[in-house]
Amino acid sequence: MIKSYNLKACFSALKEYDWFAKESDFLEVIEWHNGEGIDIHLSSTRAEQRISITWGEWEAMLALVASISGDEVLSGTSN
């Protein structure tokens, strides 16, 4: 049996965010069908990368990046 469904996805050129990005570089995020995580696809001249992570893993990654950058908004500690 074949099932068909729609997925939530966002796409952006990296040039808007990364000084070193080329015109063809992009980032795409797709939410899993079951809603438990996301697939991230980064295509740049440096590398083609894909990662699948749960929302819990995403939260952990944000917390670690916030710890490095000192960004209270990312870490959820801002008032």
NUZA-821617 format. One line per 8 residues: their letters; for each residue x, y, z of N, C-alpha, C. Coordinates in Angstrom, 1 decimal. Example, Ala and Ser with C-alpha at 12.3 -4.5 7.8 and 13.67 -1.06 7.14 Angstrom:
BEGIN
AS> 13.2,-5.7,7.8,12.3,-4.5,7.8,13.2,-3.3,7.8 ~ 12.8,-2.2,7.1,13.7,-1.1,7.1,12.9,0.0,7.9
This chain:
BEGIN
MIKSYNLK> 0.8,-1.2,0.0,0.0,0.0,0.0,0.9,1.2,0.0 ~ 0.6,2.2,-0.8,1.3,3.5,-0.9,0.5,4.5,-0.1 ~ 1.2,5.2,0.8,0.5,6.3,1.5,1.1,7.6,1.0 ~ 0.3,8.6,0.9,0.7,10.0,0.5,0.4,11.0,1.6 ~ 1.4,11.9,1.8,1.2,12.9,2.8,2.0,14.2,2.5 ~ 1.7,15.3,3.1,2.4,16.5,2.9,3.4,16.7,4.1 ~ 4.5,17.3,3.8,5.5,17.6,4.9,5.7,19.1,5.0 ~ 6.0,19.5,6.2,6.4,20.9,6.5,7.9,21.1,6.1
ACFSALKE> 8.2,22.1,5.3,9.6,22.3,4.9,9.8,23.8,4.8 ~ 11.1,24.2,5.0,11.5,25.6,4.8,12.9,25.5,4.1 ~ 13.1,26.5,3.2,14.3,26.6,2.4,14.8,28.0,2.4 ~ 16.1,28.1,2.4,16.7,29.5,2.3,18.1,29.4,1.6 ~ 18.4,30.4,0.8,19.7,30.5,0.3,20.6,30.9,1.5 ~ 21.8,30.4,1.5,22.8,30.7,2.6,23.4,32.1,2.4 ~ 23.4,32.6,1.2,24.0,33.9,0.9,23.5,35.0,1.9 ~ 22.2,34.9,2.3,21.6,35.8,3.2,22.3,35.8,4.6
YDWFAKES> 22.9,34.7,5.0,23.4,34.5,6.3,24.9,34.3,6.4 ~ 25.5,33.9,5.3,26.9,33.5,5.4,27.7,34.3,4.3 ~ 28.7,35.1,4.8,29.5,35.9,3.9,30.2,35.0,2.8 ~ 30.6,33.8,3.2,31.4,33.0,2.3,30.5,32.1,1.4 ~ 29.2,32.1,1.5,28.4,31.3,0.7,28.3,31.7,-0.7 ~ 28.2,30.8,-1.6,28.0,31.0,-3.0,26.5,31.1,-3.3 ~ 26.2,31.6,-4.5,24.8,31.8,-4.9,24.0,30.5,-4.8 ~ 24.6,29.4,-5.1,23.9,28.1,-5.2,23.8,27.4,-3.8
DFLEVIEW> 24.4,27.9,-2.8,24.4,27.3,-1.5,23.1,27.5,-0.8 ~ 22.6,26.4,-0.1,21.3,26.5,0.5,21.2,25.7,1.7 ~ 20.1,25.9,2.5,19.8,25.2,3.7,18.3,24.8,3.6 ~ 17.9,23.6,3.9,16.5,23.1,3.9,16.3,22.3,5.1 ~ 15.1,22.6,5.7,14.7,21.9,6.9,13.3,21.3,6.7 ~ 13.2,20.0,6.9,11.9,19.3,6.7,11.5,18.5,8.0 ~ 10.3,18.8,8.4,9.8,18.1,9.6,9.4,16.7,9.3 ~ 9.7,15.8,10.2,9.4,14.4,10.0,7.9,14.2,9.9
HNGEGIDI> 7.4,13.3,9.2,6.0,13.0,9.1,5.3,12.8,10.5 ~ 6.0,12.1,11.4,5.5,11.8,12.7,5.6,13.0,13.7 ~ 6.3,14.1,13.2,6.4,15.3,14.0,7.5,15.2,15.1 ~ 8.3,14.1,15.2,9.2,13.9,16.3,10.6,14.4,16.0 ~ 10.8,15.1,14.8,12.2,15.6,14.6,12.2,16.2,13.2 ~ 13.4,16.5,12.7,13.6,17.2,11.5,14.8,16.6,10.7 ~ 14.8,16.8,9.4,15.9,16.5,8.5,16.5,17.8,8.1 ~ 17.8,18.0,8.2,18.5,19.2,7.8,19.4,18.9,6.6
HLSSTRAE> 19.2,19.7,5.5,20.0,19.5,4.3,20.8,20.8,4.0 ~ 22.1,20.7,4.1,23.0,21.9,3.9,23.8,21.6,2.6 ~ 23.6,22.4,1.6,24.3,22.2,0.4,25.2,23.5,0.2 ~ 26.5,23.3,0.2,27.4,24.4,0.0,28.6,24.0,-0.8 ~ 29.4,24.9,-1.2,30.6,24.6,-1.9,31.6,23.8,-1.0 ~ 31.5,24.0,0.3,32.4,23.3,1.2,32.0,21.8,1.3 ~ 30.7,21.5,1.4,30.3,20.1,1.6,28.8,20.0,1.4 ~ 28.4,18.8,1.2,27.0,18.4,1.1,26.7,17.6,2.4
QRISITWG> 25.8,18.2,3.3,25.6,17.5,4.6,24.1,17.3,4.8 ~ 23.8,16.2,5.5,22.5,15.9,5.9,22.5,15.4,7.3 ~ 21.5,15.8,8.1,21.5,15.3,9.5,20.0,15.2,9.8 ~ 19.7,14.1,10.5,18.3,13.8,11.0,18.4,13.8,12.5 ~ 17.6,14.7,13.1,17.7,14.8,14.6,16.3,14.9,15.2 ~ 16.1,14.4,16.4,14.8,14.6,17.1,14.8,16.0,17.7 ~ 13.6,16.4,18.1,13.4,17.8,18.7,14.2,17.9,20.0 ~ 14.4,16.8,20.7,15.2,16.8,21.9,16.7,17.1,21.6
EWEAMLAL> 17.2,16.4,20.6,18.5,16.6,20.1,18.7,18.1,19.6 ~ 17.7,18.6,18.9,17.7,20.0,18.5,17.9,20.9,19.7 ~ 17.1,20.7,20.7,17.1,21.5,21.9,18.5,21.5,22.6 ~ 19.1,20.3,22.6,20.4,20.1,23.2,21.5,20.9,22.4 ~ 21.3,20.9,21.1,22.3,21.6,20.2,22.1,23.1,20.4 ~ 20.9,23.6,20.5,20.7,25.0,20.8,21.3,25.4,22.1 ~ 21.1,24.6,23.1,21.7,24.9,24.4,23.2,25.0,24.4 ~ 23.9,24.1,23.6,25.3,24.1,23.5,25.8,25.3,22.7
VASISGDE> 25.1,25.6,21.7,25.5,26.8,20.9,25.3,28.1,21.7 ~ 24.2,28.1,22.5,24.0,29.3,23.3,25.1,29.4,24.4 ~ 25.6,28.3,24.9,26.6,28.3,25.9,27.9,28.8,25.3 ~ 28.2,28.5,24.1,29.4,29.0,23.4,29.3,30.4,23.1 ~ 28.1,30.8,22.6,28.0,32.2,22.1,27.5,33.2,23.2 ~ 27.1,32.7,24.4,26.6,33.5,25.4,25.2,34.1,25.1 ~ 24.5,33.6,24.2,23.2,34.1,23.7,22.1,33.5,24.6 ~ 21.5,34.4,25.5,20.5,33.9,26.5,19.2,33.6,25.8
VLSGTSN> 18.9,34.1,24.6,17.7,33.8,23.9,17.7,32.4,23.4 ~ 18.8,31.9,22.9,19.0,30.5,22.5,18.8,29.6,23.6 ~ 19.4,29.9,24.8,19.4,29.0,25.9,18.1,29.0,26.7 ~ 17.2,29.9,26.4,15.9,30.0,27.1,16.0,30.6,28.4 ~ 17.1,31.3,28.7,17.2,31.9,30.1,16.9,33.4,30.1 ~ 16.5,34.0,29.0,16.2,35.4,28.9,14.9,35.7,29.6 ~ 14.7,36.9,30.1,13.5,37.3,30.8,12.5,37.9,29.8
